[in-house]
């Protein structure tokens, strides 16, 4: 399927910093609850992420990630997920987070 550049621009992907991460035992598949700070204007948002294979909660704190910030909130068990943190699958299909290659200002939009 081909989309237009205008279609792409509708997806608001921003850089944020994980400020808090904890196990999410109520999730159907192993996951963490994340709190991600996108800086002034967007602020801190919550998410659920199935990233337990490659990451531990304490290793995630301070990490910059990319996330879609304009999807509607989604209820995942007892957690209201407000953003979709982005990743790609490794050779085994496990999620590897996507983030900038160097430190960048929070809230920066992907283009």
Helices and strands as residue ranges (DSSP letters): H 5-10, E 13-23, E 32-37, E 44-49, H 57-60, E 64-68, E 74-76, E 79-81, E 84-85, E 87-89, E 95-97
